[in-house]
Amino acid sequence: MRGLYRLPHEPRGPTLGSHAGHAQELGGHEVTKVLHLGTSKHTTYSCPPEQAVVAAYEQSRGNNNTWTYPTFADHPEARRGQYSVSCGDFTALMQFEEVTMR
């Protein structure tokens, strides 16, 4: 997971989709907002949701060596739902296409 950086502030500019918190592509970079379910605080990461929740979990445990993080598939705390991914108490919505009801 080299090249994984936490953004110091909220991204500025247009957002895609109608659901705040899901992975978005802004200015050529994918950003993901990760929510800590215990504190309701969020952090923004410049990577896909699967990597972002693993990074948030590992960083909460003091591991800032991104190259040592397990993949989402190999992480014992990682879970995938229909619309979200989580790792421990950290969750993020996945990018999805909007569905229009007729």
C-alpha distances in whole Angstrom, upper triangle without the diagonal:
4,6,6,10,13,16,19,21,22,21,25,26,27,25,25,26,28,26,25,21,20,17,19,19,20,21,18,15,14,15,15,17,17,20,21,24,25,26,25,23,20,17,16,12,11,9,11,13,11,8,10,12,10,9,13,14,12,13,17,17,16,13,11,9,6,5,8,7,9,8,11,13,13,13,17,17,16,18,19,22,24,23,20,17,17,16,19,20,18,18,18,20,18,20,23,26,29,32,35,38,41
4,6,9,12,15,18,21,22,21,24,26,27,26,26,28,30,28,26,23,22,19,20,19,20,20,18,15,15,15,16,19,19,22,23,26,28,28,27,25,22,18,17,13,12,10,13,15,14,11,12,15,13,11,15,16,14,14,18,18,17,14,11,9,6,6,9,10,12,12,14,17,17,17,21,21,19,22,23,26,27,26,23,20,20,19,22,23,20,21,20,22,21,22,25,28,31,34,37,40,44
4,6,10,12,15,18,19,18,21,22,24,23,23,26,28,26,24,21,20,17,18,16,17,17,15,12,12,13,15,17,18,21,22,26,27,27,26,23,20,17,14,11,9,9,12,15,15,11,12,15,14,12,15,17,15,15,18,20,18,15,12,11,8,9,13,12,15,14,16,19,19,19,23,22,21,23,23,26,27,25,23,21,21,20,23,23,20,21,19,21,20,20,24,27,29,33,36,39,42
4,7,10,13,15,16,16,19,21,22,21,22,23,25,23,21,18,17,15,16,15,16,16,15,11,11,11,12,14,14,17,19,22,24,23,22,20,17,13,11,8,7,7,10,12,12,8,8,12,11,8,11,14,12,12,15,17,16,13,10,10,7,9,12,11,13,13,14,17,18,17,20,20,18,20,21,23,25,23,20,18,17,17,19,20,17,17,16,18,18,18,22,25,27,31,34,37,40
4,6,9,12,13,13,17,19,21,20,21,23,25,23,20,17,17,15,15,15,15,15,15,11,11,10,11,12,13,16,18,21,23,22,21,18,15,11,9,6,6,8,11,13,14,11,9,13,13,9,11,14,13,11,15,17,15,14,10,11,9,12,14,13,16,16,17,20,21,19,23,21,20,22,22,25,26,23,21,19,18,18,20,20,17,17,16,18,18,19,23,25,28,31,34,37,40
4,6,9,10,11,15,18,19,18,20,22,23,21,18,15,15,14,15,15,15,16,16,12,12,9,10,10,10,13,15,18,20,18,17,14,11,7,6,4,6,9,12,13,14,11,9,12,12,9,9,13,13,10,13,16,15,14,11,13,11,15,16,15,18,17,17,21,22,20,23,21,19,21,22,24,25,22,19,18,17,17,18,18,14,15,14,17,18,18,22,25,27,30,33,36,39
4,6,7,8,11,14,17,16,18,20,21,20,16,14,15,14,13,14,13,13,14,11,11,9,10,10,12,14,16,20,21,19,18,14,11,8,6,6,7,10,13,14,16,14,11,14,16,13,12,16,16,14,16,19,18,17,15,17,15,18,20,18,21,21,20,24,25,23,26,24,22,24,24,25,26,23,21,20,19,19,21,20,17,17,15,17,18,19,22,24,26,30,32,35,38
4,7,9,12,15,18,18,20,22,23,21,18,16,18,17,16,17,15,16,17,15,15,12,13,12,13,15,17,20,21,19,18,14,12,9,8,9,11,14,17,17,20,17,14,17,18,15,14,18,18,15,16,19,18,18,16,18,17,20,22,21,24,24,23,27,28,26,28,26,25,26,27,28,29,26,23,22,22,21,23,21,18,19,18,20,21,22,25,27,29,32,34,37,41
4,6,9,12,15,15,18,20,20,19,15,14,16,16,15,16,14,15,17,14,15,11,12,11,13,15,16,20,21,18,17,13,11,8,7,10,11,15,17,17,20,19,15,17,20,17,15,19,20,17,18,22,21,21,19,21,20,23,25,23,26,25,25,28,30,27,29,27,26,27,27,27,28,25,22,22,22,22,23,21,18,19,17,19,20,20,24,26,26,30,32,35,38
4,6,10,12,11,14,16,17,15,12,11,13,13,12,13,11,13,16,13,13,10,10,9,12,13,16,19,21,18,16,13,10,9,7,10,11,14,16,16,19,18,15,17,20,18,16,20,21,19,20,23,23,23,21,23,21,25,26,24,26,25,24,28,29,27,29,27,25,26,25,25,26,22,20,21,21,22,23,21,18,17,15,16,18,18,21,22,23,26,28,31,34
4,7,9,9,12,15,16,15,12,12,13,12,10,10,8,10,12,10,11,8,10,10,13,16,19,21,24,21,19,16,13,11,8,10,10,13,15,16,19,18,15,18,21,19,18,21,23,21,22,25,25,25,22,24,22,25,27,25,27,25,24,28,30,28,30,28,26,26,25,26,26,22,21,21,22,23,25,23,20,19,16,17,17,16,19,21,21,25,27,30,33
4,7,8,12,15,16,16,13,14,15,14,12,12,8,10,13,12,13,11,13,13,17,19,22,24,26,24,21,19,16,15,12,14,13,16,18,19,23,22,19,22,24,22,21,25,27,24,26,29,29,28,26,28,25,28,31,29,30,29,28,31,33,32,34,32,29,30,28,28,28,24,23,24,25,27,28,27,23,22,19,19,20,18,21,22,22,26,27,30,33
4,7,10,13,14,15,13,15,15,14,11,11,7,8,12,12,13,12,15,15,19,21,24,26,29,27,24,21,19,17,15,16,15,18,19,20,24,23,21,23,26,25,24,28,29,27,28,32,32,31,29,30,28,30,33,30,32,30,29,32,34,33,36,33,31,31,29,29,28,24,24,25,26,28,30,29,25,23,20,20,20,18,20,20,20,24,25,28,31
4,7,10,11,13,12,14,14,13,10,10,7,9,12,13,13,13,14,15,19,21,24,26,29,27,24,22,19,18,16,17,16,18,18,19,23,23,21,23,26,25,25,28,30,28,30,33,33,33,30,32,29,31,34,31,32,30,29,31,34,33,35,33,30,30,28,27,26,22,22,24,26,28,30,28,25,23,19,18,18,16,17,17,17,20,21,24,27
4,7,8,9,9,10,10,10,7,8,7,10,12,12,11,10,12,12,16,18,22,23,26,25,21,20,17,16,14,15,14,16,16,16,20,20,18,20,24,23,22,25,27,26,27,31,31,31,29,30,27,29,31,29,30,27,26,28,31,30,32,30,27,26,24,23,22,18,18,20,22,25,27,25,22,19,16,14,15,12,14,14,14,17,19,22,25
4,7,8,9,11,9,9,6,7,8,11,12,12,11,11,12,13,17,19,22,24,27,26,23,22,18,18,15,16,15,16,15,15,19,20,18,20,23,23,23,26,28,27,28,32,32,31,30,31,28,30,32,29,29,26,24,27,30,29,31,29,26,25,22,21,20,16,17,19,22,24,27,26,22,19,16,13,13,10,10,10,10,14,16,19,22
4,6,8,10,8,9,8,10,12,15,16,15,13,13,13,14,17,18,22,22,26,25,22,21,19,19,17,18,17,17,16,15,19,20,19,20,24,24,23,26,28,28,29,32,33,32,31,32,29,31,33,29,29,27,24,26,30,29,31,28,25,23,21,19,17,14,15,18,20,24,26,25,21,18,15,12,11,9,8,8,7,11,12,16,19
4,6,10,9,11,11,13,14,18,19,18,16,15,14,14,17,17,21,21,25,24,20,20,18,19,17,19,19,20,18,17,20,22,20,21,25,25,24,26,29,29,29,32,34,33,32,34,31,33,34,31,31,28,26,28,31,30,31,28,26,24,21,19,17,14,15,18,21,24,26,24,21,18,15,12,13,11,10,10,8,11,12,15,18
4,6,6,9,10,13,15,18,19,18,15,14,12,11,13,14,17,17,21,20,17,17,15,16,15,17,18,18,16,14,17,20,17,18,21,22,21,23,26,26,25,29,30,30,29,31,28,31,31,28,28,26,23,25,28,27,28,25,22,20,18,16,15,11,12,15,17,20,22,20,18,14,11,9,10,9,10,10,9,12,14,16,20
4,6,9,9,13,13,17,18,16,14,12,10,8,11,11,15,16,19,18,14,14,11,13,12,14,15,16,15,13,17,18,16,16,20,20,18,21,24,23,23,26,28,28,27,29,26,29,30,26,27,25,22,25,28,26,27,24,22,21,19,17,17,13,13,15,16,19,21,19,16,13,10,9,11,11,12,13,13,16,18,20,23
4,7,8,12,13,17,17,15,12,9,7,5,7,8,12,13,16,16,12,12,9,10,9,11,13,13,12,10,13,15,12,12,16,16,15,17,20,19,19,23,24,24,23,25,22,25,26,23,23,21,19,22,24,22,24,21,18,17,16,15,15,11,10,12,13,16,18,15,12,10,7,6,9,9,12,14,14,17,20,22,26
4,6,10,12,16,16,14,10,8,6,6,9,10,14,15,19,18,15,15,12,12,10,11,12,11,10,8,11,13,11,12,15,16,15,17,20,20,21,24,25,24,23,25,22,24,25,22,22,20,17,20,22,21,23,20,17,16,14,13,13,9,8,10,12,15,18,17,13,10,6,4,5,6,8,11,12,15,18,20,24
4,7,10,13,12,10,7,6,4,7,9,12,16,17,21,21,18,17,13,12,10,9,9,8,7,6,10,11,10,12,15,15,15,17,19,19,21,23,24,23,22,23,20,22,23,20,20,18,16,18,21,20,23,20,17,17,15,15,15,11,10,11,13,16,19,18,14,12,8,7,6,5,9,11,13,17,20,22,26
4,6,10,10,8,5,5,6,9,12,15,19,20,24,23,20,19,15,14,11,11,9,10,9,10,13,14,13,15,18,17,17,20,22,22,23,26,27,26,24,25,22,24,25,23,23,21,19,22,24,24,26,24,21,20,18,18,18,14,14,15,17,19,22,21,18,15,11,10,9,7,10,11,13,17,19,23,26
4,7,6,5,4,6,9,12,15,18,22,24,27,26,23,21,18,16,12,12,9,10,10,12,15,15,14,17,19,19,19,22,24,23,25,28,28,27,24,25,22,23,26,23,24,22,20,23,26,25,28,26,23,23,21,21,20,17,17,18,20,22,25,24,21,18,15,14,12,9,12,13,15,19,21,25,28
4,5,5,6,7,10,13,16,19,23,25,28,26,24,22,18,16,12,12,10,12,13,15,18,17,16,19,21,20,20,24,25,24,26,29,29,27,25,26,23,25,27,25,26,24,23,26,28,28,31,29,26,26,24,24,24,20,20,21,22,24,27,26,22,20,17,16,15,13,15,16,18,21,23,27,30
4,6,8,10,13,16,19,22,26,28,31,29,27,24,21,18,15,14,11,13,15,17,20,19,18,22,24,22,23,26,27,26,28,31,30,29,26,26,23,25,28,26,28,26,25,28,30,30,33,31,28,29,27,28,27,24,23,24,25,27,30,29,25,24,20,20,19,16,18,19,21,24,26,30,32
4,7,10,13,16,19,23,26,29,31,30,28,25,22,19,15,14,10,11,13,16,18,17,17,21,22,21,22,25,26,25,28,30,30,28,25,25,22,23,26,24,26,23,23,26,28,28,31,30,27,27,26,26,26,23,22,22,24,26,29,29,25,23,20,19,17,15,17,18,20,24,26,30,32
4,6,10,13,16,19,22,25,28,27,25,22,18,16,12,10,7,8,10,13,15,14,13,17,19,17,18,22,22,21,24,26,26,24,21,22,18,20,23,21,22,20,20,23,25,25,28,26,24,24,23,24,24,21,20,19,21,22,25,25,21,20,17,17,15,13,16,18,20,24,26,30,33
4,7,10,13,17,20,22,25,24,22,20,16,14,10,8,6,6,6,9,12,11,11,14,16,15,16,19,20,20,22,24,24,23,20,21,17,19,22,19,20,18,17,20,22,22,25,23,20,21,19,20,20,17,16,16,18,19,22,22,18,16,13,13,11,10,13,15,18,21,24,27,30
4,7,10,13,16,19,22,21,19,16,13,10,7,6,4,6,7,8,11,11,9,12,14,13,13,17,18,17,19,22,22,21,19,20,17,19,21,19,20,18,17,20,22,21,24,22,19,20,18,19,20,16,15,15,16,17,20,19,15,14,11,11,11,10,14,16,18,22,24,27,31
4,6,10,13,15,18,18,15,14,10,8,6,5,6,6,6,6,9,9,7,9,12,11,11,14,16,16,17,20,21,20,18,19,16,19,20,17,18,17,15,18,20,19,21,19,16,16,15,16,17,14,11,11,12,14,17,16,12,10,7,8,9,9,13,16,17,21,24,26,30
4,7,10,13,15,14,12,10,6,6,4,6,9,10,10,8,11,11,8,9,13,12,10,13,16,15,15,19,20,19,18,20,18,21,22,19,20,18,16,20,22,20,21,19,16,17,16,16,17,14,11,12,12,14,15,14,10,9,6,8,10,11,14,17,18,21,24,27,30
4,7,9,12,12,10,8,5,5,6,7,11,11,10,8,10,10,7,6,10,10,7,10,13,12,12,16,17,17,16,19,16,20,20,17,18,17,14,18,19,17,18,15,14,14,14,15,16,14,10,10,9,10,12,10,6,6,5,8,10,13,16,19,20,23,26,28,32
4,6,9,8,6,6,4,7,9,11,14,15,14,11,13,14,10,9,12,12,9,11,14,14,12,16,18,18,18,21,19,22,22,19,20,19,17,20,21,18,19,15,14,14,15,15,17,14,11,11,9,11,11,8,6,5,6,9,12,15,18,21,21,24,27,28,32
4,6,6,5,6,6,8,11,13,17,17,17,13,15,15,12,9,12,12,9,9,13,12,10,13,16,17,17,20,19,22,22,19,19,19,17,20,21,17,18,14,14,15,16,16,19,16,13,12,10,10,9,6,5,7,9,12,15,18,21,24,25,27,30,31,35
4,6,5,8,9,12,15,16,20,20,19,15,16,17,15,12,14,15,12,12,15,15,13,16,18,20,21,23,22,25,24,21,21,21,18,21,22,18,18,14,14,14,15,15,18,16,13,12,10,11,9,5,6,7,10,13,16,19,21,24,25,27,29,30,34
4,6,8,11,13,17,19,22,22,22,18,19,20,17,14,16,17,13,12,16,15,12,15,17,19,21,24,23,26,25,22,23,23,21,23,24,20,19,15,16,17,19,18,21,20,17,16,13,13,10,7,8,11,14,17,20,23,25,28,28,30,33,34,37
4,5,9,12,15,18,21,22,22,19,20,20,17,15,17,17,13,13,17,15,12,15,18,20,21,24,23,27,26,23,24,25,23,25,26,22,22,18,19,19,21,21,23,21,18,18,15,15,13,9,10,12,14,17,21,23,26,29,29,31,33,34,38
4,7,10,13,16,20,20,20,17,19,20,16,14,17,17,13,14,18,17,14,18,20,21,22,25,24,27,27,24,25,25,22,25,26,23,23,19,19,19,20,19,21,18,16,16,14,15,14,10,10,10,12,14,18,20,23,25,25,27,30,31,34
4,7,10,13,17,18,19,16,18,18,14,13,16,15,12,13,16,14,13,16,18,19,19,22,21,25,25,22,24,24,22,25,26,22,23,19,19,20,21,21,22,20,17,16,15,15,14,11,10,11,12,15,18,20,23,26,26,28,31,32,36
4,7,10,13,15,15,13,15,15,11,11,14,13,10,12,15,13,12,16,17,18,18,21,19,23,23,20,22,21,19,23,24,21,22,19,18,18,19,19,21,18,15,14,13,14,14,11,9,9,10,12,15,17,20,23,23,26,28,30,34
4,7,10,12,13,12,14,13,9,10,13,11,8,11,13,11,12,15,16,16,15,18,16,20,20,18,20,20,18,22,23,20,22,19,18,19,19,20,22,19,16,15,14,14,15,13,10,11,10,13,15,17,20,23,24,27,30,32,36
4,7,9,11,10,13,12,8,10,13,11,10,13,15,13,14,18,18,17,16,18,16,19,20,18,20,19,18,21,23,20,23,20,18,19,19,20,21,18,15,15,15,15,17,15,12,12,10,12,14,14,18,21,22,25,28,31,34
4,6,8,8,11,9,6,9,11,9,9,12,13,12,14,17,17,16,14,15,13,16,17,15,17,16,15,19,20,18,21,19,17,18,18,20,21,18,15,14,14,14,17,16,12,12,10,13,13,14,18,21,22,26,29,31,35
4,7,9,11,9,8,11,13,11,12,15,16,15,17,20,19,18,15,16,13,15,18,16,17,16,16,19,21,20,23,21,19,20,20,21,22,19,17,16,16,17,20,19,16,15,13,14,14,14,17,20,22,26,28,32,35
4,7,8,6,6,10,11,10,11,14,15,15,17,19,19,17,15,16,12,14,16,14,15,13,13,16,18,17,20,19,16,17,17,19,19,17,15,13,14,15,18,18,15,14,11,13,12,12,15,18,21,24,27,30,34
4,6,6,6,9,10,11,12,14,16,16,18,20,21,19,18,18,14,16,17,14,15,12,11,14,16,15,19,17,14,15,13,15,16,14,12,10,12,14,17,17,14,12,10,10,8,9,12,15,18,21,25,27,31
4,5,5,6,9,10,10,12,14,15,16,19,20,18,18,18,15,17,18,14,14,12,10,13,15,14,16,14,11,12,10,12,13,11,8,7,9,10,14,14,10,8,6,7,6,8,12,15,17,20,24,26,30
4,6,6,7,9,10,11,13,14,16,17,19,17,17,17,14,15,15,12,11,8,6,9,11,10,13,12,8,9,9,11,13,12,9,6,8,9,12,14,11,9,8,10,8,11,14,17,20,22,26,28,32
4,6,5,6,9,10,11,12,14,16,16,14,13,13,10,12,12,9,9,7,6,10,12,11,14,13,10,12,12,15,17,15,13,10,10,10,13,15,11,11,10,12,11,13,17,20,23,25,29,31,35
4,5,5,6,9,10,10,12,14,15,14,13,14,11,13,14,11,12,11,9,13,14,13,15,13,11,13,13,15,17,15,12,9,9,9,12,13,9,9,8,11,11,13,16,20,22,25,28,31,34
4,5,5,6,9,10,11,13,14,13,13,15,12,15,15,11,11,11,8,12,13,10,13,10,8,10,11,13,16,14,10,7,6,6,8,9,6,6,7,10,11,14,17,21,23,25,29,31,34
4,5,5,6,8,10,11,13,11,11,12,10,12,11,7,8,8,6,10,10,8,10,9,7,10,12,15,18,17,13,10,8,6,9,10,8,9,10,14,14,17,20,23,26,28,32,34,37
4,5,5,6,8,10,11,9,8,9,7,10,10,7,9,10,10,13,13,11,13,12,11,14,15,18,21,19,16,12,11,9,11,12,9,11,12,15,15,18,21,25,27,30,33,35,39
4,6,5,6,9,10,10,10,12,10,14,13,11,12,13,12,16,16,13,14,12,12,14,16,18,20,18,15,12,10,8,9,9,7,9,10,14,15,18,21,25,27,29,33,35,38
4,6,5,7,9,9,10,12,11,14,13,10,11,12,11,14,14,10,11,9,10,12,15,17,20,19,15,12,9,6,7,8,6,10,12,15,17,20,23,27,28,31,34,36,40
4,5,5,7,5,7,9,9,11,10,7,9,11,12,15,13,10,12,10,11,15,17,20,23,22,18,15,12,9,10,11,10,13,15,18,19,22,25,29,31,34,37,39,43
4,5,5,5,5,9,9,12,11,10,13,14,15,18,17,14,16,14,15,18,20,22,25,23,20,17,14,12,12,12,11,14,16,19,20,23,26,30,32,35,38,40,44
4,5,7,9,12,12,16,14,12,15,17,16,19,18,15,15,13,15,17,20,22,25,23,20,17,14,11,10,10,10,13,15,19,21,24,27,31,32,35,38,40,43
4,6,9,11,12,15,13,12,14,16,16,19,17,14,14,13,15,18,21,23,27,26,22,19,15,12,11,12,12,16,18,22,23,26,30,33,35,37,41,42,46
4,6,9,11,14,12,12,15,17,18,21,19,16,17,16,18,21,24,26,29,28,24,21,18,15,14,15,15,18,20,24,25,28,31,35,37,39,43,45,48
4,6,8,10,8,8,11,14,16,18,16,14,16,15,16,20,22,25,28,27,23,20,18,14,15,16,15,18,20,23,24,26,30,33,36,38,42,44,48
4,6,9,9,9,13,15,16,19,18,16,18,17,18,21,23,26,29,27,24,21,19,16,17,18,16,19,20,23,24,26,29,33,35,38,41,43,47
4,6,6,7,11,13,16,18,17,15,18,18,18,22,24,27,30,28,25,22,20,17,18,20,18,20,21,24,24,26,30,33,36,39,42,44,48
4,5,5,9,11,13,16,15,14,17,17,16,20,21,24,27,25,22,19,18,15,17,19,17,18,19,21,21,23,26,30,32,35,39,41,45
4,6,8,10,13,16,14,14,17,18,17,21,22,26,28,27,24,21,20,17,20,22,20,21,21,24,23,24,28,31,34,37,40,43,46
4,6,9,12,14,12,12,14,16,16,19,21,25,28,27,24,20,19,16,18,20,19,20,21,24,23,25,29,32,35,38,41,43,47
4,6,9,11,10,8,12,12,12,16,18,21,24,23,20,16,15,12,14,17,15,17,18,20,20,22,25,29,32,34,38,40,43
4,6,8,6,6,9,11,10,14,15,19,22,22,19,15,14,11,14,17,15,17,18,20,19,22,24,28,31,33,37,39,42
4,5,5,6,10,11,9,12,13,17,19,19,16,13,13,11,14,17,15,16,16,18,16,19,21,25,28,30,34,36,39
4,5,5,9,9,6,8,9,13,16,15,13,9,9,8,12,14,13,12,13,15,13,16,19,22,25,27,31,32,36
4,6,8,10,7,9,10,13,16,16,14,11,11,11,14,17,16,15,16,17,15,18,20,23,26,28,31,33,36
4,6,9,8,11,12,16,19,20,17,14,13,11,14,17,16,17,18,20,18,21,23,27,30,31,35,37,40
4,6,5,9,12,15,18,19,16,12,11,8,10,14,13,14,16,18,18,21,23,27,29,31,35,36,40
4,6,9,12,15,19,20,17,13,11,8,9,13,13,15,17,19,19,23,25,29,31,32,36,37,40
4,7,10,13,17,17,14,11,8,5,5,9,10,11,14,17,17,21,23,27,29,30,34,35,38
4,7,10,14,14,11,7,6,4,7,10,9,10,12,14,14,17,19,23,25,27,30,32,35
4,7,10,11,9,6,5,6,8,11,10,9,11,12,12,16,17,21,23,24,27,28,32
4,7,8,6,4,6,9,12,13,12,10,10,10,10,13,14,17,19,20,24,25,28
4,6,5,6,8,11,13,14,13,10,10,9,9,12,13,16,17,18,21,22,25
4,6,8,11,15,17,17,16,13,12,9,9,11,10,13,14,14,18,18,22
4,7,10,14,16,16,14,10,9,6,6,8,8,11,12,13,16,18,21
4,7,10,13,13,10,7,6,4,5,9,10,13,15,16,20,21,25
4,7,10,11,8,6,6,6,7,11,13,16,18,20,23,25,28
4,6,7,5,4,6,9,10,14,16,20,21,23,26,28,32
4,6,5,7,9,12,13,17,19,23,25,27,30,32,35
4,6,8,12,15,16,20,22,26,27,29,32,34,37
4,7,10,13,16,20,22,25,26,28,31,32,36
4,7,11,13,16,19,23,24,26,29,31,34
4,7,10,13,15,19,20,22,25,27,31
4,6,9,12,16,17,19,22,24,28
4,7,9,12,13,16,19,21,24
4,6,10,12,14,18,20,24
4,7,9,12,16,19,22
4,6,9,13,15,18
4,6,10,13,16
4,7,10,13
4,6,10
4,6
4
